[in-house]
Each structure stands twice: as C-alpha cells, then as structure tokens.
Amino acid sequence: MGIGQIISIYDINYKIENHKVCFIDKEKIGDLYYGIRVYPGYGFKVLEESLIDSLFHYPDKIDLAEKLALDKKYYMVEEDPWQIIGVISLHKGYTFIDCAEHDDRVIISCAFPDKECHI
C-alpha cells in the first residue's frame, strides 16, 4: 500500500501453565492505516505519535479506538508482509505504545504459529 502500511490490532487471549504460554483464541479488533512504513531502527517515537494521531484524530478511526478497552494490552502486527509492530494499551489520560519485547513475541508466536516472530 504505497509508502504506508495497514496495522492490524489483535486481542490475544492466553494463559500461562507450567511456565508456558497456552493460546486460547484471538480476535482482530480492526485495522489502522499508518502513513509511514516501519523499518527496523526507525524512530519508535515517530511511530507512537503517528499511531495516536491516526487513532484519535480521524473520525473514521474513532470507532476503532472505542473498541479498545482501558487497561488492556493489544497486539499490533502488519500482516502483509508479516511484521510485528508492538503493543498498545489505553489508560485514562495516556496511551501506552511499545515495541513487542520477548514475552509479547512469545504470545504473538502462539497466536500466529506459522509466522516468524524473532523470539
């Protein structure tokens, strides 16, 4: 899609048993078009600011923001081509967006077992 990409936001349900992540199910909450392609090493702060702007300042995307529950972590991936973007969590007064650390990548890997997650 040009120089941008579509970021899919997922709610991934899992449980931990015997120090292992056990996948339960996943639900795609929606898609968010992001105008600048994310490259490894690209400034994550720029990504964060652009995602917040896209999610909360465009009327067609406010519906997506309203689907996200407060204080819950969601997982962001680009599906074509496959790339893990990070996690997002809405809180009163602020939105937390971060890269997917090891534990998050394990959870994503369980939900997408056929994809490379760089664990």
C-alpha positions in Angstrom: 0.0 0.0 0.0 2.3 2.7 -1.2 4.8 4.0 1.4 2.4 3.2 4.3 1.0 0.1 5.8 -2.0 -1.4 7.5 -1.5 -2.3 11.1 -3.9 -5.0 12.4 -4.8 -4.8 16.1 -5.5 -8.1 17.9 -6.8 -9.1 21.3 -5.0 -12.3 22.0 -6.3 -14.5 24.9 -3.9 -16.9 26.5 -3.0 -18.4 29.9 0.3 -19.4 31.5 0.6 -23.1 32.5 3.8 -24.6 33.8 5.8 -21.6 32.7 4.4 -21.9 29.1 2.1 -19.7 27.1 -1.1 -21.6 26.1 -3.0 -19.9 23.3 -6.8 -19.7 23.8 -8.1 -17.5 21.0 -7.6 -14.2 19.1 -9.9 -11.6 17.8 -9.0 -9.0 15.2 -10.2 -5.7 16.6 -9.6 -3.7 13.5 -7.1 -2.2 11.1 -5.3 1.1 11.2 -3.6 2.7 8.2 -0.3 4.2 9.1 1.2 6.5 6.5 4.9 5.8 7.1 6.4 2.3 6.7 8.0 1.0 9.9 11.6 -0.2 9.4 13.8 -1.7 12.0 15.7 1.0 13.7 13.2 3.6 12.6 12.3 6.0 15.4 9.7 4.4 17.6 8.6 7.8 19.0 7.6 8.8 15.5 5.5 5.6 15.1 3.9 6.2 18.5 2.9 9.8 17.8 1.6 8.9 14.3 -0.5 6.0 15.7 -2.0 8.1 18.4 -2.8 10.8 15.9 -4.3 8.3 13.5 -6.3 6.5 16.2 -7.8 9.5 17.9 -8.0 12.4 15.4 -9.6 10.9 12.4 -13.4 10.4 12.6 -13.4 7.1 10.7 -10.8 5.7 13.2 -12.5 6.8 16.4 -14.8 3.7 16.1 -11.6 1.6 16.4 -10.4 3.5 19.4 -13.7 2.9 21.1 -13.4 -0.9 20.6 -10.2 -0.9 22.8 -10.9 -1.4 26.5 -9.0 0.6 29.1 -6.0 -1.1 30.8 -5.9 -4.0 28.4 -2.9 -4.9 26.1 -3.5 -5.3 22.4 -1.0 -6.6 19.9 -0.2 -4.8 16.6 1.1 -6.6 13.6 1.4 -5.9 9.9 0.1 -8.9 8.1 1.3 -8.4 4.5 4.3 -8.5 4.6 4.4 -10.0 8.1 6.0 -7.9 10.8 5.4 -7.4 14.5 4.8 -3.8 15.2 4.3 -3.8 19.0 1.7 -3.4 21.7 -0.9 -0.8 22.6 -2.8 -0.2 25.8 -5.2 2.7 26.6 -5.2 4.2 30.0 -7.1 7.2 31.5 -5.0 10.2 30.4 -2.5 8.4 28.3 -1.9 5.7 25.7 1.0 3.2 26.0 2.6 2.0 22.8 5.8 0.0 22.9 7.7 -2.5 20.8 7.0 -6.1 21.4 9.5 -7.5 23.9 10.4 -11.2 24.2 7.3 -12.1 26.3 5.0 -10.3 23.9 6.6 -12.0 20.9 6.1 -15.4 22.6 2.4 -14.6 22.9 2.1 -13.5 19.3 4.0 -16.6 18.2 1.4 -18.8 19.9 -1.4 -16.9 18.2 0.4 -17.0 14.8 2.3 -20.3 14.8 3.2 -20.2 11.1 4.8 -16.7 11.3 8.4 -15.7 12.2 8.4 -13.8 15.5 12.1 -13.5 16.2 12.0 -14.9 19.7 
